[in-house]
Amino acid sequence: MKTLKYFFAFIFVALVSLNTTFADNEDEITKLRASVENADNWSTYADAAERCIELKTNLSEAYVWLETAIQMSPNARNFELRGDYLKLNGAKDMAIEAYRQAILKGMNDDSFDVEKVQKKLLKLVK
């Protein structure tokens, strides 16, 4: 009986925690939508898409934001994010290609961490 009480207490705490996290995510998504609503630069779209990828939520809208960022500036960071998005969604071959594009574009950008993307690519290829 005591074990059953602990079990239900654990379930209750877990549900409350998940509900709070979900509400926090919804608030953040609302803020992200507001930030891209009048955005005029690629980095705002990329930042919003990146956060959705990190949270693993609102992925369909994140894809639109990411593609908008790529159209505005087809740079290494945006292609890395595309690779992250595709990997998360199980599109391994497409993610590999996006990471390759990121590496190629990043070779001309001293501020871009090519080695980090190379590691991501190697993990996918294995």
N, C-alpha and C positions, 0 to 999 in steps of 0.2 A: 504493500500500500504506500509506503514511504517513497519507494522508487517511482511509483506512478505519479505522486505529487511533484517530484523533481522533474519528471518528464514533461508534465503539463506546464510547469513553471518555465522550463527551458523553451518549450514551444511558444508560450506567450511572449517571452522576452524576444525571441527570434522574430516573431510576427510584428511586434511593435518596432523593432529595429529596421526591418525591411520596409515597413510602411513609412517610417520617417525618411529613410534613404530615398524611396521613390518620390516622396513629396519634394525633397531637396533637389532631386534630379529634374523634376518638372519645372521647378522655379528656375533652375539654371538653364534649361532648354528655352524657356520663355525669354530669358535675358539674352541668350545667344541669337534667337530669332530677331529680337529688337536690334541687336548690334549689326546684323547683316541687312536689315531692312533698308537702310539708307547708305550702305557701305559703298565707297568708291575706290577701294584698294583691295588687292588680292589677299593681303595678309589677314584682313578681318575675316574673310570667307574661310581661309585656310585655318585660322585659329579656332573658329567655330566648328569646323569639320573635325579638326584634331581632338577637340574636347569631347565631341560625340563618340568618336572612335575610342577614346580612353574610357568613357563611361559605358561603351557598348550599348548605346541607346540612340534613338532618333536617327538611325542609320540611313534611311532613305533620303531624308532631308540633308544629312551630312554629305551624301553623294552629290547632290545638286550643288551644294556649296563648294565642294571640292572641285568639281568640274568647272564651276564659275571661276575659281581661283586659277585653275590651269589655263583657262582661256585668256584670262587677264595677264598671266605671267607664267609661262611654261618653264618653271625653274626646278632645281633639284629638290627643294623641300616639298613642293607640291607633288612631284612624282613619288617621293618617298611616302608621303601621306596616302597617295593613291595605292601604293603597294601595301601599306598597313591596312587600308580599308578592304582591299581585295583579299588579302590573307585572312582577315577576320571573317569574311563572308565565304571562305572556302574556295576561292578562285585562284588556286595555286599558280597555274601557268601564267595567268594575267598579272598576278602579283610579282612573279619573277621578272616579267618584262618591264613592269613599272619600276622595280628596283634597279634594273639595268639602265633604264633611262635616267634615273636619279643619279646613278654613279657617273654616267657619261656627262651629264650637265654639271655635276658637282666637282668634276675634275678641274673646271675653270673657275671655281669659286673657293677661295681660300678659307672662307668662314663656314663652309659646309663640311660636316663630318662624314667623309666618304667611307671611312673604315667601319663606322656604325652600320651603314647601309649594306656594306659588303658582308658583315656578319649576319644581318637579317637574310640576305640572299643565300648565303651558305646554309643557314638553318632550313630554308625552304627546299633547297636542292637535295639535301641529304635524304 
